[in-house]
Amino acid sequence: MALKVARLTLNRAAMPQKCNELGIRFERQSVAMIKGNLTEMILLRPATSLLPEGEAVGPEPRFNLVVCGMHLKSGDGTVAQGSGQLVITAQRLLGMINNGTATGSNPLSSSSGSVFCFSIGRDDIYAPDVTKRRFKPSDYGFRAREEQTPSFYLTVFSAMASIANGKTLYWHDKNMDSAMSAEGRQSLLKT
C-alpha cells in the first residue's frame, strides 16, 4: 500500500466513525492541552482490521499521534496542505489534514468536518529528508520509492506536540528521529 487518499466529511455528533478504505477510525476525546485546559478533539487512530482483504498490513499495537502541519503532493495532481494529525505506526504513516486545502474540494475545516486523509506504507518510502531549523522543529520530507505509483512527496512541518493517554505533550525532533528509526519501528510493534 503505497499511497491512498480520501476526502471525508465527519459528523462530530456521531463518533466513532471509520474509513475502511484507509484502515482508519476517528474518535472524539477530551484532551488536556499543555497549559492544562481540556479541549474536545477528533483523533485519528489506526484500524488495520478495517482494511479490505488483500491489503492487510502487519500489526499496529502502538503508535505516535503528532499534531503538525503537512503538505502532500502526488504525481496524480493531488495537493493537500494544512494542519492536522500524523499517526506513526510500525507499518504506516496515517494523516488527517483538518484545517487547510485539498485539490478539488471545499476548504478543509475541523468545524465543518471536512477532512483529507491519507495512508502511506512505511516500506514504500525512503528514509526522511530532514531540513534542520534553528529554534523551530525540523521539516521531514517523505518521498515515495521509485516503483510507487503515483509518486508523492509528503512534508511534515511544525511538529511540536503529541497526544497520548488524553494529554498533549511536547514533541521534539529527537522524538520524530526515534519514531522513524529501525529501533523505533521495532518498539512500536511491542504490545
N, C-alpha and C positions, 0 to 999 in steps of 0.2 A: 504494500500500500504506500505509494509514493506521496501524492498529494490529493486530498479530497476536500472539497469545499461545499458549504451550504449557507444560503441566506434564510434565516428563520425569523418568525415573529413569535416571541414568547408571551404567554399570558401570565403575568405576575401573580394573579389570583389563583391560578391552577398549577401549583407546584407540587411535586416534582414533574418535570417534563423530560422527554428524551428525543434523541435523533439516532435511530438505528443505523442509518447510512454511515455516520461517522463514529458510531460506538461511543456516544457521549450522553450524559444526562445533566440536567440543571436542577439545582436545589436552592430554595430560599433559606437563608440562615442569618441570624443576628451575629454580627462580628464586632468584637471590641477593637476599636481603632487604636493606633499608637498612643494618642493622647487620652485614651480611656473611655470616650463616649461610644455607645453602641449604635451601630448602623445596620439596617437590614439590607442584605445583598443577595443577588442571584449568583451562585457559584457554579463554575464548570467542573464536572467530575468525569473521570474515565469510566466507561462501562463496556468493557471488552465483550461481555456476553451478548450485547445487542447487535454486534456486527453480523452482517449476512454470512451465510455458510460459505466457506471457501476463502473468507477474508480474515480469518481469525489471526490474532497476534498472540504472543506469549502472555504470561501472567503480568498483571499490573497491580500488585498488592499495595504498593506505596507510591506516592507522587509528591511533587512540589508544585504548589499553586502560587504563581508570581503575578503581581499586579504590575503592568508595564505598558509601554507604547509599542506598537508593531506596525510594520509596513511590509505587505506581501505583494510581490509582482510575479505573475505567472506568464509563461510563454503563450498561453491561450488568450492573453489580453486582460485577464482579471487583475485588478489592482484594488487592494483594500488597505486602509490605514486608519490609525486612531489609537485610542486607549482601550485596555481591556485586561484579559487574563490569559496567561500562558501556563499550561499544565505540562510538567516534565515527568514522564514515566520512564521505565526501563526500555519500553518498546516504541513509544511515540512522543511527539510534541503535539499538543492539542491547543487550539487557540480560540478565543472569543473576543472579537472587537465589538464593543457595545457603545462606543461613542466615537464617531468618525464617518468615513465614507467608504463605499464599495462600488465598483463598476456596475452600472445597470440597476441600481436600486436607490430608494429614498435614503436620506441620511440615516446613519446608524445612531440609535439613541436608546439608552437604558430605560428612559421614561416611557417610550412608546413600545419597547420590547423588540425592536428591530435590531437584529444582531447578524454578524458574519462570523461563521465558524470554520475551522479547518482542522485536518488531521494529517500529520506527516510521520511516516515510519522513520525511526532513528537510523535504520540500516540503509535508508535511501538518501541520506545527506552526508556531506563531508563534515569534518570537524569544523567548528565555527571559526570564521574570521573575526578577530577581536580588534576593535578600534578603541584604544585607551583614551579616556577623557580625564583631564585634570580637575579634581574636585567634583566630578559628576560620575554617574555609573557609565561603564563602557558600553559600546554598541556591539552586539553579537549578530553576525551575519551567517545565515544557514543557506547553503547552495545545494540544489539537487545534484545527485550524481549524474554523470554524463548520459547514462542509459535511461534516465527517467523522462517520461512524457506525461504531462507537459513539464518543461523545465520551470524552475521557480527560484526565487531568492526571497528569504524572509529575514528582515532586520528587526531585532528586539532591542529597544532602547528605553531609557529611563526606568529600568527595573530596580525599584527602591524598596519594595515591600513584598512580603509573602503572607499568605493566610494559612494558618494551621491551628487545628483544635479551637476554632472560633475566635482566634486572636490574630491581629496584624503584627508582624514582626519586621524589623529592618532586614532588607536583603542586600547583600554586597556582592561585588564582583567575585569574591572568593567562593560564595555560595553557588553562583552560576558555573564557575570553572569546575567546582566539585561535582555538581549535578551532571555536567556534560562529559566528565571523565569516565574512563572504563571502570574505575573503582566506584565512582558514584553511581554508575549504571547498575553495577552488581549490588550495591547497598539498597537500591530501590526494589530489588527482587526479594529481599528478605521480608518474611512475614512477622 
